[in-house]
């Protein structure tokens, strides 16, 4: 059993406010997000998650002695489940760790029923509602929005993204050459990807309008930047599409 003490002064303290790996390197970012998106973390109990957060808080206060491996494991659990800005526990389907299993289900259904227009409307609507919730719960929460703004953004994102998905399907269906060979495998991906261009910006429009906080290399706040917000949202859209390519091509 770990011991609490009011005055533990170890020679070396881990900086648990920053990622474990060097985020300026691609390999560091890859290792970090592989840990954050590990689907096994979805099955960690709520009690264990709060225990992990309590461990980190006690360590930061100098009241807990624990090994580096224990601390980094606790941080990985917290990073996968708690919002970095609000500290709130994210409902498990909207966590990054749930993206692989949840999207596997949605993609499997879409691949099965996309030939049916009526079924596609239902699947596309559910998919875009899911995407809207993921985008909201993983937003930059330093940008404050009202409940009315969030509701309007959610409804608009779902409606517009679903409309775009259906329109893309009709466009492809009207051009048989787009449904031959390898291109046929990309039809469901094209439908879903086109919707991301509407869903992500609408759910994160607060960031686009008000900007996101920008810090210097020393962690000092420089101010809010709409340019950084547009860049971040744009890269998010691109990454969502690129991540879907391997699965779509191998299906």
KOLPAVEX-613121 format. One record per residue (C-alpha): residue number from 1; x, y negated, z. Coordinates in steps of 0.25 Angstrom, whole numbers, plus 2048, in hexadecimal, padded with zeros to 3 digits. Layout:
N
+-----+-----+-----+-----+
:  nr :  c1 :  c2 :  c3 :
+-----+-----+-----+-----+
: NUM :   X :   Y :   Z :
...
+-----+-----+-----+-----+
//
This chain:
251
+-----+-----+-----+-----+
:  nr :  c1 :  c2 :  c3 :
+-----+-----+-----+-----+
:   1 : 800 : 800 : 800 :
:   2 : 805 : 7F2 : 7FC :
:   3 : 808 : 7E9 : 807 :
:   4 : 804 : 7DA : 808 :
:   5 : 80D : 7D0 : 80F :
:   6 : 80B : 7C1 : 810 :
:   7 : 81A : 7BF : 80D :
:   8 : 820 : 7C8 : 802 :
:   9 : 82B : 7C1 : 7FB :
:  10 : 831 : 7CA : 7F0 :
:  11 : 83D : 7C6 : 7E9 :
:  12 : 836 : 7C7 : 7DB :
:  13 : 827 : 7C3 : 7D9 :
:  14 : 820 : 7C7 : 7CC :
:  15 : 819 : 7BC : 7C4 :
:  16 : 80B : 7C3 : 7C3 :
:  17 : 805 : 7B6 : 7BC :
:  18 : 80C : 7B9 : 7AF :
:  19 : 80C : 7C6 : 7A7 :
:  20 : 816 : 7D1 : 7A9 :
:  21 : 81C : 7D0 : 79B :
:  22 : 822 : 7C5 : 793 :
:  23 : 816 : 7BF : 78C :
:  24 : 820 : 7B8 : 782 :
:  25 : 823 : 7C5 : 77C :
:  26 : 81A : 7CD : 773 :
:  27 : 81E : 7DA : 77B :
:  28 : 81A : 7D3 : 788 :
:  29 : 80D : 7CF : 783 :
:  30 : 80A : 7DC : 77E :
:  31 : 80D : 7E3 : 78B :
:  32 : 805 : 7D9 : 793 :
:  33 : 7F8 : 7DB : 78A :
:  34 : 7FA : 7EA : 789 :
:  35 : 7F9 : 7EA : 798 :
:  36 : 7ED : 7E0 : 799 :
:  37 : 7E5 : 7E8 : 78F :
:  38 : 7E8 : 7F6 : 794 :
:  39 : 7DA : 7FC : 794 :
:  40 : 7DD : 804 : 7A0 :
:  41 : 7DC : 7F8 : 7A8 :
:  42 : 7CD : 7F7 : 7A6 :
:  43 : 7CB : 803 : 7AF :
:  44 : 7D2 : 7FC : 7BB :
:  45 : 7C8 : 7FA : 7C6 :
:  46 : 7C4 : 7EC : 7CA :
:  47 : 7C9 : 7EF : 7D8 :
:  48 : 7D7 : 7F2 : 7D3 :
:  49 : 7D7 : 7E6 : 7CA :
:  50 : 7D4 : 7DD : 7D6 :
:  51 : 7DF : 7E5 : 7DE :
:  52 : 7E9 : 7E2 : 7D3 :
:  53 : 7E6 : 7D3 : 7D4 :
:  54 : 7E6 : 7D2 : 7E3 :
:  55 : 7F4 : 7D9 : 7E2 :
:  56 : 7F9 : 7CE : 7D9 :
:  57 : 7F4 : 7C3 : 7E1 :
:  58 : 7FA : 7C9 : 7EE :
:  59 : 807 : 7CA : 7E7 :
:  60 : 807 : 7BC : 7E2 :
:  61 : 805 : 7B7 : 7F0 :
:  62 : 811 : 7BF : 7F5 :
:  63 : 808 : 7C8 : 7FD :
:  64 : 80A : 7D6 : 7F6 :
:  65 : 816 : 7DE : 7F2 :
:  66 : 814 : 7E7 : 7E6 :
:  67 : 81C : 7ED : 7DB :
:  68 : 81E : 7E6 : 7CD :
:  69 : 816 : 7F2 : 7C7 :
:  70 : 80A : 7F0 : 7D0 :
:  71 : 80A : 7E1 : 7CE :
:  72 : 80B : 7E2 : 7BF :
:  73 : 800 : 7ED : 7BF :
:  74 : 7F7 : 7E4 : 7C7 :
:  75 : 7F9 : 7D9 : 7BE :
:  76 : 7F6 : 7E1 : 7B1 :
:  77 : 7E9 : 7E5 : 7B8 :
:  78 : 7E5 : 7D6 : 7BB :
:  79 : 7E9 : 7D1 : 7AD :
:  80 : 7E0 : 7DC : 7A7 :
:  81 : 7D4 : 7D8 : 7AF :
:  82 : 7D4 : 7CA : 7B5 :
:  83 : 7D3 : 7BE : 7AD :
:  84 : 7E0 : 7B6 : 7AE :
:  85 : 7DA : 7A8 : 7AF :
:  86 : 7CD : 7AB : 7B8 :
:  87 : 7D2 : 7B7 : 7C0 :
:  88 : 7C5 : 7BE : 7BE :
:  89 : 7C4 : 7CD : 7BB :
:  90 : 7BF : 7CF : 7AD :
:  91 : 7B4 : 7D8 : 7AA :
:  92 : 7BB : 7E5 : 7A5 :
:  93 : 7B6 : 7E5 : 797 :
:  94 : 7BB : 7D7 : 794 :
:  95 : 7C9 : 7DA : 799 :
:  96 : 7D5 : 7DB : 790 :
:  97 : 7D7 : 7EA : 795 :
:  98 : 7C9 : 7ED : 790 :
:  99 : 7CB : 7E8 : 782 :
: 100 : 7D0 : 7F5 : 77C :
: 101 : 7C5 : 7FF : 781 :
: 102 : 7BA : 7F5 : 77F :
: 103 : 7BE : 7F1 : 771 :
: 104 : 7C0 : 800 : 76D :
: 105 : 7B2 : 802 : 771 :
: 106 : 7AD : 7F6 : 769 :
: 107 : 7B6 : 7F9 : 75D :
: 108 : 7B1 : 807 : 75D :
: 109 : 7A3 : 803 : 75C :
: 110 : 7A5 : 7F8 : 752 :
: 111 : 7AD : 802 : 749 :
: 112 : 7A1 : 80C : 74A :
: 113 : 795 : 802 : 747 :
: 114 : 79B : 7F7 : 73F :
: 115 : 794 : 7FC : 732 :
: 116 : 787 : 7F9 : 739 :
: 117 : 783 : 7EA : 739 :
: 118 : 77A : 7EB : 744 :
: 119 : 783 : 7F3 : 74D :
: 120 : 78E : 7EA : 74A :
: 121 : 787 : 7DE : 74F :
: 122 : 785 : 7E5 : 75C :
: 123 : 793 : 7E9 : 75D :
: 124 : 799 : 7DC : 758 :
: 125 : 790 : 7D5 : 763 :
: 126 : 795 : 7DE : 76E :
: 127 : 7A3 : 7DD : 769 :
: 128 : 7A3 : 7CE : 769 :
: 129 : 79C : 7CD : 776 :
: 130 : 7A7 : 7D5 : 77C :
: 131 : 7B2 : 7CD : 775 :
: 132 : 7AC : 7C0 : 77A :
: 133 : 7AC : 7C5 : 788 :
: 134 : 7BB : 7CA : 787 :
: 135 : 7BF : 7BC : 781 :
: 136 : 7B8 : 7B5 : 78C :
: 137 : 7BD : 7BD : 798 :
: 138 : 7CC : 7BC : 792 :
: 139 : 7CB : 7AD : 78F :
: 140 : 7D4 : 7A2 : 794 :
: 141 : 7CB : 79F : 7A0 :
: 142 : 7D3 : 792 : 7A3 :
: 143 : 7C9 : 78C : 799 :
: 144 : 7BC : 789 : 7A1 :
: 145 : 7AF : 78C : 79A :
: 146 : 7A1 : 78B : 79F :
: 147 : 797 : 797 : 79F :
: 148 : 78F : 791 : 794 :
: 149 : 79B : 790 : 78B :
: 150 : 79F : 79E : 78E :
: 151 : 791 : 7A3 : 78B :
: 152 : 791 : 79B : 77E :
: 153 : 79E : 7A0 : 77A :
: 154 : 79B : 7AF : 77D :
: 155 : 78E : 7AE : 775 :
: 156 : 794 : 7A7 : 769 :
: 157 : 7A0 : 7B0 : 769 :
: 158 : 798 : 7BC : 769 :
: 159 : 78E : 7B7 : 75E :
: 160 : 798 : 7B1 : 755 :
: 161 : 7A2 : 7BC : 756 :
: 162 : 797 : 7C7 : 753 :
: 163 : 792 : 7BE : 747 :
: 164 : 7A0 : 7BE : 742 :
: 165 : 7A2 : 7CD : 743 :
: 166 : 795 : 7D0 : 73C :
: 167 : 798 : 7C6 : 731 :
: 168 : 7A6 : 7CC : 72F :
: 169 : 7A0 : 7DA : 72E :
: 170 : 796 : 7D5 : 723 :
: 171 : 7A1 : 7CE : 71C :
: 172 : 7A9 : 7DB : 71C :
: 173 : 79D : 7E4 : 718 :
: 174 : 79B : 7DB : 70C :
: 175 : 7A9 : 7DE : 707 :
: 176 : 7AB : 7ED : 705 :
: 177 : 7BA : 7EC : 702 :
: 178 : 7BC : 7E7 : 711 :
: 179 : 7B7 : 7F5 : 716 :
: 180 : 7C0 : 7FE : 70E :
: 181 : 7CC : 805 : 714 :
: 182 : 7D4 : 7FF : 71F :
: 183 : 7CB : 7F2 : 71E :
: 184 : 7BF : 7FA : 722 :
: 185 : 7C6 : 7FD : 730 :
: 186 : 7C8 : 7EE : 732 :
: 187 : 7B9 : 7EB : 730 :
: 188 : 7B5 : 7EC : 73F :
: 189 : 7C2 : 7E5 : 743 :
: 190 : 7BF : 7D9 : 739 :
: 191 : 7B1 : 7D8 : 73F :
: 192 : 7B6 : 7D8 : 74D :
: 193 : 7C2 : 7CF : 74A :
: 194 : 7B9 : 7C4 : 743 :
: 195 : 7B1 : 7C3 : 750 :
: 196 : 7BD : 7C0 : 758 :
: 197 : 7BF : 7B3 : 751 :
: 198 : 7B2 : 7AE : 756 :
: 199 : 7B1 : 7B5 : 764 :
: 200 : 7BF : 7B1 : 76A :
: 201 : 7BE : 7A2 : 767 :
: 202 : 7B0 : 7A1 : 76B :
: 203 : 7B2 : 7A8 : 779 :
: 204 : 7BF : 7A0 : 77B :
: 205 : 7BA : 793 : 775 :
: 206 : 7BC : 78C : 783 :
: 207 : 7CB : 78E : 781 :
: 208 : 7CB : 789 : 773 :
: 209 : 7C3 : 77C : 777 :
: 210 : 7CB : 779 : 784 :
: 211 : 7D8 : 780 : 782 :
: 212 : 7E0 : 789 : 78A :
: 213 : 7EA : 786 : 795 :
: 214 : 7F9 : 786 : 790 :
: 215 : 805 : 788 : 799 :
: 216 : 814 : 786 : 797 :
: 217 : 81E : 790 : 799 :
: 218 : 81F : 78D : 7A8 :
: 219 : 810 : 78F : 7AA :
: 220 : 80C : 780 : 7AB :
: 221 : 7FF : 77C : 7A5 :
: 222 : 800 : 773 : 799 :
: 223 : 7F2 : 771 : 796 :
: 224 : 7E7 : 777 : 78D :
: 225 : 7E9 : 77A : 77E :
: 226 : 7DE : 77D : 774 :
: 227 : 7E9 : 781 : 76A :
: 228 : 7ED : 78C : 773 :
: 229 : 7DF : 790 : 775 :
: 230 : 7DD : 791 : 766 :
: 231 : 7EA : 799 : 765 :
: 232 : 7E6 : 7A2 : 770 :
: 233 : 7D8 : 7A5 : 76B :
: 234 : 7DD : 7A7 : 75C :
: 235 : 7E8 : 7B1 : 761 :
: 236 : 7DD : 7B8 : 769 :
: 237 : 7D4 : 7BA : 75D :
: 238 : 7E0 : 7BF : 754 :
: 239 : 7E5 : 7C9 : 75F :
: 240 : 7D7 : 7CF : 760 :
: 241 : 7D6 : 7D1 : 751 :
: 242 : 7E5 : 7D7 : 750 :
: 243 : 7E2 : 7E0 : 75C :
: 244 : 7D7 : 7E7 : 755 :
: 245 : 7DE : 7EA : 748 :
: 246 : 7E5 : 7F7 : 74C :
: 247 : 7D9 : 7FD : 751 :
: 248 : 7D1 : 7F9 : 745 :
: 249 : 7DB : 7FE : 73B :
: 250 : 7DD : 80B : 743 :
: 251 : 7CE : 80E : 745 :
+-----+-----+-----+-----+
//
